[in-house]
Amino acid sequence: MIETAHTARMQQAFDCAHKERAQILAKLVSWLFGKRDVPLGQSVLTEPSRCA
């Protein structure tokens, strides 16, 4: 987004809003594509474990 600040206070507000948007976007991407640790049950496994 292109924003033109006419005062230092407006520039500070734009910078703060930009940081907040970036944090929210990062959390959203992390939630969407992040690793989810979900243990598998025995009925889900397709073949027996070779480690046991």
Secondary structure, 3 states (H helix, E strand, C coil): CCCCCCCHHHHHHHHHHHHHHHHHHHHHHHHHHCCCCCCCCCCCCCCCCCCC
